[in-house]
Amino acid sequence: MTTKHCTVDGWVDAPPAPGPRGTATFDLVVRPDDPDSVAKDAPDTIVSCTSKAARITHELLNGIQPSDLVRVTGTLVQPSSPGEPARLTVDALEVLDTALVPILRDMVMDRYGDYCVVFNADSDAVPVFTALGQWVGEADNPDAIATLIDIHERVNGGDA
């Protein structure tokens, strides 16, 4: 497995998602600097990105949306087999340009004080995270969100 420290510019493909242990993940669509250097039907390069830095995770989960142009710096790990995306552990994130209009589809993120919830039109279950991206749990339905947050605050001393 080959690793390399690098900087990559690309567009965020989908809303960044909270991951385990305070991480955030997202896919980056990367195109060559010189589009004439590749075939017209060549697919875009997708780089799977992860960050565990609290500041970056917070920005990803609260300020980044699909189609934002970002510059990420970190450690790139080449895929072990062809067809798999490269993986980049992000150490630095810079927003170069934002999407024109927020894209709201079937999922909506909302804030409950120091907590974030994700409503999905296809499910009654509601994932709950702290604003910094720490997993809290999944409420069975929207009415159970307050109970889940209350339990989390009692167990963790009220710190989100």
Secondary structure per residue as TSV (DSSP state, phi and psi in degrees):
chain	resnum	aa	ss	phi	psi
A	1	M	-	360.0	128.0
A	2	T	-	-100.4	134.4
A	3	T	E	-120.4	152.5
A	4	K	E	-153.5	135.4
A	5	H	E	-81.8	126.1
A	6	C	E	-153.1	171.0
A	7	T	E	-121.5	133.9
A	8	V	E	-133.2	135.8
A	9	D	E	-102.9	138.1
A	10	G	E	-170.8	175.1
A	11	W	E	-101.2	137.8
A	12	V	E	-70.2	127.3
A	13	D	-	-81.4	-40.4
A	14	A	S	-145.7	166.8
A	15	P	-	-57.0	132.4
A	16	P	-	-58.3	144.7
A	17	A	E	-116.9	142.0
A	18	P	E	-65.6	142.2
A	19	G	-	-118.3	-172.5
A	20	P	G	-71.5	151.4
A	21	R	G	53.7	46.1
A	22	G	G	75.3	19.6
A	23	T	-	-96.4	167.8
A	24	A	E	-135.1	143.4
A	25	T	E	-125.8	150.8
A	26	F	E	-161.3	159.7
A	27	D	E	-104.5	140.4
A	28	L	E	-115.8	128.5
A	29	V	E	-93.0	119.2
A	30	V	E	-115.7	131.4
A	31	R	-	-118.6	151.6
A	32	P	-	-65.5	151.7
A	33	D	S	-60.8	-35.8
A	34	D	S	-112.4	96.1
A	35	P	G	-60.7	-21.8
A	36	D	G	-75.1	-10.3
A	37	S	G	-82.6	-8.2
A	38	V	S	-124.2	160.7
A	39	A	-	-63.2	148.4
A	40	K	T	-61.9	-29.7
A	41	D	T	-96.0	9.3
A	42	A	-	-67.4	135.4
A	43	P	-	-71.4	157.1
A	44	D	-	-68.4	155.5
A	45	T	E	-89.7	130.6
A	46	I	E	-107.9	128.7
A	47	V	E	-116.5	120.9
A	48	S	E	-81.4	123.9
A	49	C	E	-115.5	145.8
A	50	T	E	-138.2	143.5
A	51	S	E	-139.2	139.8
A	52	K	-	-114.0	0.7
A	53	A	-	-71.2	125.6
A	54	A	H	-56.4	-42.6
A	55	R	H	-63.6	-42.7
A	56	I	H	-71.5	-43.1
A	57	T	H	-58.9	-43.9
A	58	H	H	-59.7	-46.6
A	59	E	H	-63.1	-42.0
A	60	L	H	-62.3	-43.7
A	61	L	H	-81.0	-18.8
A	62	N	H	-116.7	-22.2
A	63	G	H	-125.0	-11.7
A	64	I	-	-100.9	138.7
A	65	Q	-	-133.8	164.8
A	66	P	T	-55.1	143.3
A	67	S	T	80.4	0.3
A	68	D	-	-68.5	138.4
A	69	L	E	-92.3	121.5
A	70	V	E	-128.5	157.9
A	71	R	E	-115.1	121.8
A	72	V	E	-117.0	143.9
A	73	T	E	-125.7	137.1
A	74	G	E	174.6	-159.6
A	75	T	E	-100.9	119.1
A	76	L	E	-95.6	129.1
A	77	V	E	-112.9	120.0
A	78	Q	-	-68.5	147.0
A	79	P	-	-66.3	149.3
A	80	S	S	-78.0	-22.9
A	81	S	S	-136.3	150.8
A	82	P	T	-60.4	144.6
A	83	G	T	94.7	-18.9
A	84	E	S	-84.3	147.3
A	85	P	-	-74.3	151.6
A	86	A	E	-68.6	153.4
A	87	R	E	-115.4	133.3
A	88	L	E	-124.3	122.2
A	89	T	E	-90.2	113.8
A	90	V	E	-84.6	126.1
A	91	D	E	-105.1	-23.3
A	92	A	E	-145.0	142.5
A	93	L	E	-135.0	131.2
A	94	E	E	-132.8	128.1
A	95	V	E	-85.7	119.2
A	96	L	E	-91.0	-34.8
A	97	D	E	-159.8	145.4
A	98	T	-	-103.6	155.8
A	99	A	-	-64.5	152.4
A	100	L	S	-67.8	-45.0
A	101	V	S	-131.8	135.3
A	102	P	-	-58.4	138.7
A	103	I	-	-98.5	111.6
A	104	L	-	-111.8	121.9
A	105	R	S	-114.0	-123.2
A	106	D	S	-87.0	-2.6
A	107	M	E	-124.3	141.8
A	108	V	E	-135.0	132.5
A	109	M	E	-97.8	138.3
A	110	D	E	-135.0	158.5
A	111	R	E	-106.4	140.0
A	112	Y	E	-123.7	82.0
A	113	G	T	62.8	-116.0
A	114	D	T	-88.0	14.8
A	115	Y	E	-124.1	151.7
A	116	C	E	-119.1	141.5
A	117	V	E	-128.1	153.2
A	118	V	E	-121.7	113.4
A	119	F	E	-90.4	130.6
A	120	N	E	-119.6	127.1
A	121	A	T	-62.6	-22.9
A	122	D	T	-90.5	-0.4
A	123	S	-	-148.2	145.7
A	124	D	S	-80.1	-27.0
A	125	A	-	-64.9	142.0
A	126	V	E	-127.0	110.8
A	127	P	E	-67.4	140.1
A	128	V	E	-126.3	133.5
A	129	F	E	-133.9	159.2
A	130	T	E	-74.9	165.9
A	131	A	T	-62.3	-22.2
A	132	L	T	-89.6	3.0
A	133	G	-	96.1	5.8
A	134	Q	-	-75.8	133.5
A	135	W	E	-67.1	129.9
A	136	V	E	-104.3	-47.8
A	137	G	E	157.1	-173.2
A	138	E	E	-121.6	120.0
A	139	A	E	-78.2	139.4
A	140	D	S	-63.7	-29.1
A	141	N	S	-158.8	169.1
A	142	P	G	-58.3	-30.6
A	143	D	G	-68.4	-19.5
A	144	A	G	-92.7	-0.4
A	145	I	H	-61.2	-48.8
A	146	A	H	-60.6	-39.1
A	147	T	H	-64.7	-43.7
A	148	L	H	-62.5	-43.6
A	149	I	H	-64.7	-41.8
A	150	D	H	-60.6	-44.8
A	151	I	H	-61.9	-44.7
A	152	H	H	-61.2	-42.1
A	153	E	H	-68.4	-36.6
A	154	R	H	-66.5	-40.4
A	155	V	H	-72.0	-37.5
A	156	N	H	-103.2	13.5
A	157	G	T	74.2	19.7
A	158	G	T	86.1	-3.6
A	159	D	-	-86.5	127.6
A	160	A	-	-84.4	360.0
